[in-house]
């Protein structure tokens, strides 16, 4: 059985295997009395890029790396326009439960940020007293919650008292 170019391209596109290398090497096996036949198949565009950033101030620092963007629509097999990049989607939360903090300088201070607070994303202040005889607070901003949702580490300094503690949070 002889396969025409059109049948070959249809077979490749059904299997998701369209490739310019295959298409450009094929001649036109069909005969036509009304002009050349046109076969159009779709490709896929590129994926989104990767970005990373790092920032800090006197009370917090954040280090991040993320990727985003989806596949876009591709050109046709006859050499049409290249595909365009897709739009980024909402990233799923990196947190699967409450997030315990690592607190420097005093093993009796404790903090566990509830998952519900992270998902809600509203600024909030927490006590880190734990079993210590004195208390400190830690303030998390809406941006801190966004960074936790992305899987980024958030480092804050405690407030209140004659000394401070470094409080480190990151979703597992």
C-alpha positions as CSV (number, residue, x, y, z in Angstrom):
1,X,0.0,0.0,0.0
2,X,1.3,3.4,-1.0
3,X,0.7,6.3,1.4
4,X,0.1,9.8,0.0
5,X,1.7,12.9,1.6
6,X,-1.7,13.9,3.0
7,X,-2.3,10.5,4.6
8,X,1.2,10.6,6.1
9,X,0.7,14.1,7.6
10,X,-2.7,13.1,9.0
11,X,-1.1,9.9,10.5
12,X,1.6,12.0,12.2
13,X,-0.8,14.7,13.4
14,X,-3.1,12.1,14.9
15,X,-0.2,10.7,16.9
16,X,1.0,14.1,17.9
17,X,4.3,13.5,16.1
18,X,4.3,16.3,13.5
19,X,7.8,17.5,12.8
20,X,9.2,19.9,10.3
21,X,12.0,17.4,9.5
22,X,9.5,14.9,8.3
23,X,7.3,17.5,6.5
24,X,10.1,19.2,4.5
25,X,11.5,15.9,3.3
26,X,8.2,14.8,1.7
27,X,7.2,15.5,-1.9
28,X,3.6,16.0,-3.0
29,X,2.3,12.5,-3.9
30,X,-1.2,13.7,-4.8
31,X,-2.2,14.7,-8.3
32,X,-4.5,17.6,-8.7
33,X,-6.1,19.2,-11.7
34,X,-7.1,22.4,-9.8
35,X,-3.8,23.4,-8.2
36,X,-1.6,22.3,-5.3
37,X,-3.2,20.7,-2.3
38,X,-2.8,22.4,1.0
39,X,-2.4,20.5,4.2
40,X,-2.4,22.3,7.5
41,X,-1.4,20.8,10.8
42,X,-0.8,22.5,14.2
43,X,2.3,22.6,16.3
44,X,2.9,23.7,19.8
45,X,4.7,26.8,21.0
46,X,7.3,27.1,23.7
47,X,6.9,27.0,27.4
48,X,7.3,29.8,29.8
49,X,10.7,30.9,31.1
50,X,12.2,30.7,34.6
51,X,12.9,33.6,36.9
52,X,14.6,33.9,40.2
53,X,14.9,36.8,42.6
54,X,16.3,37.6,46.0
55,X,15.4,40.4,48.3
56,X,16.0,41.4,51.9
57,X,15.4,44.2,54.4
58,X,16.1,44.7,58.1
59,X,13.2,42.4,59.1
60,X,13.0,39.8,56.4
61,X,14.6,38.2,53.4
62,X,13.3,36.0,50.7
63,X,15.0,33.9,48.1
64,X,13.0,32.5,45.2
65,X,13.1,30.6,42.0
66,X,10.0,29.9,39.9
67,X,8.8,29.0,36.5
68,X,5.6,29.7,34.7
69,X,3.8,30.0,31.4
70,X,2.2,27.4,29.4
71,X,2.4,26.0,25.8
72,X,1.1,28.3,23.1
73,X,-0.5,27.6,19.7
74,X,1.9,26.6,16.9
75,X,2.3,27.4,13.2
76,X,1.1,25.2,10.4
77,X,3.1,22.5,8.5
78,X,3.4,24.8,5.5
79,X,5.7,27.2,7.3
80,X,3.2,29.4,9.0
81,X,3.8,31.8,11.9
82,X,5.7,30.5,14.9
83,X,3.7,29.7,18.1
84,X,3.1,32.1,20.8
85,X,3.9,31.6,24.5
86,X,1.0,30.6,26.8
87,X,-0.2,32.6,29.7
88,X,0.9,31.6,33.2
89,X,-1.6,29.8,35.5
90,X,-2.2,30.1,39.2
91,X,0.4,28.2,41.0
92,X,-0.7,25.5,43.4
93,X,0.4,26.0,47.0
94,X,3.6,24.5,48.1
95,X,2.2,24.1,51.6
96,X,0.4,20.9,52.5
97,X,-0.2,21.7,56.2
98,X,0.7,24.0,59.1
99,X,4.2,25.4,58.7
100,X,6.5,25.1,61.8
101,X,9.1,27.9,62.3
102,X,12.7,27.5,63.1
103,X,13.6,30.1,65.8
104,X,17.2,31.0,66.7
105,X,18.5,31.6,70.1
106,X,15.9,30.0,72.4
107,X,14.5,26.4,72.0
108,X,11.5,27.3,74.1
109,X,10.0,29.8,71.6
110,X,7.6,28.2,69.2
111,X,5.5,29.1,66.2
112,X,3.4,27.0,63.8
113,X,1.6,29.0,61.1
114,X,-1.8,27.4,60.2
115,X,-2.3,26.5,56.6
116,X,-5.6,28.4,56.6
117,X,-3.7,31.6,57.4
118,X,-1.3,30.9,54.5
119,X,-4.1,30.3,52.1
120,X,-6.0,33.4,53.3
121,X,-2.9,35.5,52.7
122,X,-3.9,38.4,55.0
123,X,-1.2,40.1,57.1
124,X,-1.1,38.7,60.6
125,X,1.0,38.9,63.8
126,X,1.9,35.8,65.9
127,X,3.2,35.2,69.4
128,X,6.3,33.0,69.6
129,X,6.2,32.6,73.4
130,X,5.9,28.8,73.5
131,X,7.2,27.7,76.9
132,X,9.6,30.6,77.3
133,X,9.0,33.0,80.3
134,X,9.0,35.9,77.9
135,X,7.2,36.7,74.6
136,X,8.0,38.1,71.2
137,X,5.9,38.6,68.1
138,X,6.5,38.0,64.5
139,X,4.5,39.9,61.8
140,X,3.8,38.2,58.4
141,X,2.7,40.3,55.5
142,X,0.5,39.3,52.6
143,X,3.7,39.1,50.5
144,X,5.2,36.7,53.0
145,X,2.2,34.4,52.6
146,X,2.4,34.6,48.8
147,X,6.1,33.6,49.1
148,X,5.3,30.7,51.4
149,X,2.6,29.5,48.9
150,X,5.3,29.6,46.2
151,X,7.6,27.4,48.3
152,X,10.0,30.2,49.1
153,X,11.7,30.6,52.4
154,X,10.6,33.6,54.6
155,X,13.0,34.9,57.3
156,X,11.7,37.5,59.8
157,X,13.0,39.0,63.0
158,X,11.0,38.9,66.2
159,X,9.7,42.1,67.7
160,X,9.4,43.1,71.4
161,X,11.8,42.5,74.2
162,X,15.5,43.4,74.7
163,X,16.7,41.0,72.0
164,X,15.5,39.5,68.8
165,X,15.3,36.0,67.3
166,X,15.5,35.0,63.6
167,X,12.3,33.2,62.6
168,X,12.5,31.0,59.5
169,X,9.5,29.6,57.7
170,X,9.2,27.4,54.6
171,X,6.5,25.1,53.4
172,X,7.7,21.5,53.1
